[in-house]
């Protein structure tokens, strides 16, 4: 039923499409008895899913616009019912919620509420293996990790705030991947996260590809800014950015990186930190940086930064392909085949890369407070993998300051984050960040953008 405000729906009761349609009475009661903090998080993520397609990436704007939004869990033996009130009308057609949005909503319920109860006290989240076990079980519970599937998943990273021309290039790459029978995983949002999925959907259709997987991997802090796009047919929400990043690299059989902003730099530094670690020297891992000809400066600038700060050795772990979508897909296919041969030869899992060593420093959640940001060791005295890890945290803080509710509030209260370190590193970092701003890659609302950081030279 539509409300007097044409942009909202008064009330709607929903049953599960797939997720959580079979729960015991105990599990349903656990959903009902969630802590206030968990329910608040569930409400925020649910609203983000219902508001998919919005052209804003500021969570505070979303929460203020729908301050009267309500969502409740109603227990029934056939499975829980979700009652939503004052939800965005864009999620409905003729008063009925769009099926894909409905499925995403129950995925939120599964991962925010159910997983919260399932993981409590079960895993040692202070140990490397305990965290990896938790990531695996969340993915398995969401039916993302499946047995006996050939390696075919290409993870695509890139910015949510990109031009139409860049978006079309990501879509063309996705189309070429789909023609080659490869499935897609992204951060599930708009821009470079949506384009590859949309393109792959056309390629899959042309090839009559039966198993069409468009996996969206997100986390509560980012989902409001990057709500799941409508192509996503498998959505999973990890508890924090570190577990989300671990899910990406353990699921991927190859990673393609498109131009983006601070979040894309964070992702690239994360995987480079892993690959630079001595325990991963025998691990094959395909990493392709791809851009249209007109945007080659993005990767030229980033490549120069990486070589200058981390050394030429770091650049050996990736290849850059400019302006040729088909070649990007061919390279990705070759990396997937190499991954399959390696895992067959070693008897390793196809669906989850247990062999990859991820240092605990990359697993523990980094809280972007002003003290933590200014305390980051950004110095050449560190080994390259550790320096890359700390730079990853710096970019994670900038992402938080740009689009996450916690970071935005921190900036409002205390001003920009202060970062400090070796003068030459800070100088190069400042140049890189200024390039991102100049290229309008920080936020969708770039006209009013104010940097959330300050570098001490």
ZIFENMO-V614300 format. One record per pair of residues at least 6 apart in sequence whose ideal C-beta (glycine too) atoms are under 6 Angstrom apart, sorted by the first residue. I is the first residue (numbers start at 1). J is the second residue. If there is no record, write none. Layout:
I,J
I,J
This chain:
1,10
2,9
3,10
7,89
8,86
8,89
9,87
9,89
9,92
11,85
12,84
12,97
13,81
13,83
14,82
14,102
15,81
16,79
16,106
17,102
17,103
19,106
19,107
19,110
20,106
20,110
21,79
23,79
28,75
28,80
30,117
31,73
31,80
31,113
32,73
34,113
38,116
41,112
41,220
42,112
42,113
43,71
45,108
45,112
45,220
45,223
46,71
46,105
46,108
47,66
47,69
48,223
48,224
48,227
49,104
49,105
49,108
49,228
50,87
50,88
50,91
51,62
51,88
51,227
52,227
52,228
57,225
57,403
57,443
57,444
59,224
59,405
62,224
68,86
69,86
70,85
71,84
72,83
73,80
74,81
74,83
91,97
91,101
100,230
104,228
104,235
107,235
111,237
115,138
119,134
123,130
123,133
123,134
124,130
125,131
128,360
131,363
135,243
135,246
135,247
136,352
139,145
142,236
144,234
144,236
145,351
145,352
151,253
151,336
151,339
151,340
151,350
152,182
152,183
153,183
153,185
153,251
153,253
154,177
154,182
154,254
154,332
155,185
155,248
155,252
155,255
156,186
156,196
156,256
157,257
157,264
157,267
158,192
158,258
158,260
158,264
159,191
159,192
159,260
159,261
159,264
159,441
160,189
160,190
160,191
160,226
161,441
161,443
161,444
162,191
162,192
167,195
169,292
170,192
170,195
170,196
170,258
171,195
171,198
171,199
172,325
173,196
173,325
173,328
174,196
174,199
174,200
175,199
175,202
175,203
176,325
176,326
176,329
177,200
177,329
178,200
178,203
178,204
179,203
179,207
180,329
180,333
181,209
183,213
184,196
184,197
184,200
184,214
185,215
186,193
187,193
188,216
188,218
188,228
188,232
189,226
190,229
192,258
194,229
197,214
197,231
198,231
204,212
214,231
214,232
214,233
215,234
216,228
216,232
216,235
217,236
217,244
217,247
217,248
218,237
219,238
219,240
219,241
219,244
221,404
225,403
228,235
238,244
238,247
240,365
242,363
242,365
245,270
246,358
249,271
250,352
250,353
253,336
253,339
254,286
254,332
254,335
254,336
255,287
256,288
256,290
256,332
257,268
257,289
258,290
259,291
259,295
259,298
261,436
261,441
261,442
262,395
262,398
262,399
263,399
265,395
266,392
266,395
266,396
269,388
269,391
269,392
270,392
272,314
272,388
273,385
273,388
273,389
274,358
275,317
276,384
276,385
277,385
279,357
280,357
283,356
284,338
284,342
286,335
287,317
287,318
288,319
288,321
288,328
288,331
288,332
289,299
289,318
289,320
290,321
290,328
291,298
291,299
291,322
292,323
293,322
293,323
296,322
299,320
301,435
305,428
305,432
306,314
306,315
307,315
308,428
309,425
310,384
310,388
311,384
321,327
321,328
343,350
348,355
361,389
362,389
366,393
366,396
368,397
368,400
368,407
370,414
370,417
373,397
373,417
373,419
374,418
376,390
376,393
376,394
377,390
378,390
378,421
378,425
379,421
379,422
380,422
394,419
397,417
398,453
400,407
401,407
401,411
401,452
402,442
402,443
402,452
411,452
416,452
416,453
416,454
417,453
418,454
419,455
420,456
426,455
430,455
436,442
440,446
442,449
443,449
